[in-house]
Amino acid sequence: MWRYLKRLIIGRPLKSTDEAGQSLTKFKGLALLSSDALSSVAYGTEQITVVLITLSTAALMYQMWVALLVLVLLAAITLSYRQIIYAYPSGGGAYVVARTNWGEGAGLVAGGSLLVDYMLTVAVSTTSGTEAITSAIPSLYHYQVPIAVLIVLFIMVLNLRGMRDSAAFLVIPVYFFILMIILMIIIGGYNILTGKIAYHAAAPLNASVKGMTLLLFFKALSAGSASLTGVEAISNAVPNFKQPSRKNAANTLALMAIILAIFFGSITCLSYYMGIIPNVKDTVLSQIGSGVFGHGFFYYMLQLATALILAVAANTGFSAFPILAYNMAKDKYLPHAYLDKGDRLGYSNGIISLAIGAITLILIFNGKTNLLIPLYAVGVFVPFTLSQSGMIVHWFHHKEGFWPGKMFINLIGAGMSLMLVVILFALRFRDVWPYLIIMPLILYMFYRIHNHYQQVARQLRIDNKDAAAQIRKYDGSTVIVLVGNVTQVTRQAISYATSIANQVVAVHVSFNSDPESEKKIEDQFKHEYPDIRFVNIHTSYRSLNDPVLRFCDVIARKDDEINYSTTVLVPQFVPRHHWQQVLHNQTGLRLRAALNSRQNIIVSTYNYHLSN
C-alpha cells in the first residue's frame, strides 16, 4: 500500500543514466535557486521601516540610505560568490571555502549555520507567503500556521519528485512575480512622473531627524540585510547546472543579483515617495500595490504573485540544503544517509529532514516572520563572513588572474558581513541569543558523528593487526530456532537449521493462558522432531523479548566455553502482497531488534513465502 501511494505522489523511479536530464538551464536555475533572494524584496523594505518607525514617521527617510548600503553589500557578495563558483565548483559554498582555507572548525561553523539557515529560509518564506495571503483574504488570518505547514509539505513533495519537476513548476510563480513587480515599477514610476501619485514622504532626504542615532540606523541595516538571504544558494548547487556548469551558475547568479538590486531599490524608493507606514495586517508591498494599481485586478494579481513566490521561495532551501548535507556527510560530519539518492535522483533524506526542521520552527515561533528574521540574518552573515574571508586566504595562496582586485572585493564583503554580525549580536541580542546555544550543540553533534566514523573505520580496516589477532575460529555451532506453532514454516526452518548446525535447540514461549494448548504444541513438536531439543519457557507476562533474551544469553555463554557460535533463527512467513503485511503481528521484527543488541549472538531470519 505504501509503495503504491509513494508511486502516486512521487512518481516512478528514474534510472541513474537519467541524471543528465535533471540538470538545470539558466532559465530554470533562476526559478529554482533564486526564488528566495527575489522573494525577499517582499519583506526587505518592510523590515527596515518597522525598525525606523519606532522613532518617528520622519525617520522613514533613512530607509533610502539603508537600502543604498544593502545594495553595496549585495554587489560585494555577488562578486565574491561568482569567484567561489569558479574556484570551488563542486558545491558546498561557504562550508567548502571556510573548511579549505580556515580549517575544520570554521568550515563546520559555516556549514552548521547554513543548515539551520536553510530551515529558517523555508520557515520565513512560507510564513511570509501566508501573511501575503491573509493580507488579501483577512478571514484566513487565524489559520496562518496550518497554511504555512501545508505549504512546506507541498514543496517537500514537489522536490521529492525530482529537480526537473520542481523547476518546471517554479517557472510559473517566479516569472509571474518578476512580471508583476516590473509592471508595478513601470506604472508606479509613470504615475509619479505624471503627478498621479503625490509626494507623501515624511521628510526630505537631506533632513535631520531629531532622536536619530547611529545604533538605530545600524539596527535598520541589520533588518534590511535579510534581503540578501538566498544569494549564496547558487554557489551551493553548481553541480546541478548543465555544462559548462560554472559558467551557467555564475551567469545565473549575476542575473539574479541585477534583478534583486532593481526590485529592492525601486520598492524602497516607492515606499519612501508614497510615505508608506508599516502595518501589521497590510504589508508594505501590498500598500504600494494598492497605491499604484488601486484595489482592482492588478492589485490582486500582485498579491497572488507575492504569495506564490514567498511560498515557493522555500524551494531554494530545498535545493541547497541536500547538497550541503551531502558534502558534509561525505566528510563524515553528518550521517551517510544524506549521501543516498532517492527514486527521483534527489537527496530525499536531506529534503525530508529540511521539511521537518522548518515545520518545527514554524510551530515554535507560531508562524511570526518578524521573530524569525534576526536568526535568519545571523545564519546567513556568519557563513558570508567566513566564506569571503576564506577567499582572501585563497587568493593569497593561489594568486590567479587579477588577484589583488579579487581580494579587495572579498575584503569589502567580509568586512561588511562581519560588521552586520556584530550589529546583530550587539543590538538584537534578545532575538539572536539562541544561535549561541544552537551552534555549539550542532558542532558537538558534528564532532561526535565524525569520531564515530573514524572509530568504525579503524576497527573495520583490514590491515588492523589488533583486529586480525581477534579473529575467532569456531569449533562448531548452535542454532536456536524460535517456535510459535508447529507449521510449514517451523518444518522448513528446522530443516535449514539442521543443515548448518552441530546442535539445534527449539524454543517456545508460553504465557500460561491455556496449559492444554501449550502441552499439545510440545507433544506435536516432539512427535515431529524427536531428535531436536525442545525448550518451553513459561512467562507470566505478555512479552516474548525478555524470556527469549535470557535463554539465548545462557546458551551463548555455554557455547562460548566450548568455542561454539550461537545463531538465533527467527522463522516468519511472508504474504504475497505487501498490503497483507499489516494483517499480521510484527513479533519477528521486535525479536530481531532486541537480539541485535547482543554482541555474541548471530541473528538470522528464515522467510517462508506464501503462494496467495
Secondary structure by P-SEA (a helix, b strand, c coil): caaaaaaaaccccccccccccccccaaaaaaacccccccccccaaaaaaaaaaccccccccaaaaaaaaaaaaaaaaaaaaaaaaaacccccaaaaaaaacccaaaaaaaaaaaaaaaaaaaaaaaaaaaaaaaaaccccccaaaaaaaaaaaaaaaaaaacaaaaaaaaaaaaaaaaaaaaaaaaaaaaaaaacccccccccccccccccccaaaaaaaaaaacccccccccccccccccccaaaaaaaaaaaaaaaaaaaaaaaaaaaaaaabbbbbccccaaaaaaaaaccccaaaaaaaaaaaaaaaacaaaaaacaaaaaaaaaaacccccccccccccccaaaaaaaaaaaaaaaaaaaccccccaaaaaaaacaaaaaaaaaaaaaaaaaccccaaaaaaaaaaaaaaaaaaaaaaaaaccccccaaaaaaaaaaaaaaaaaaaaaaaaaaaaccccaaaaaaccccccbbbbbbbccccaaaaaaaaaaaacccbbbbbbbbccccaaaaaaaaaaaaaacccbbbbbbbbccccccaaaaaaaaaaaaaaaaabbbbbbbbbbbbcccccccccccaaaaaaaaaacccccbbbbbbbbbbcc
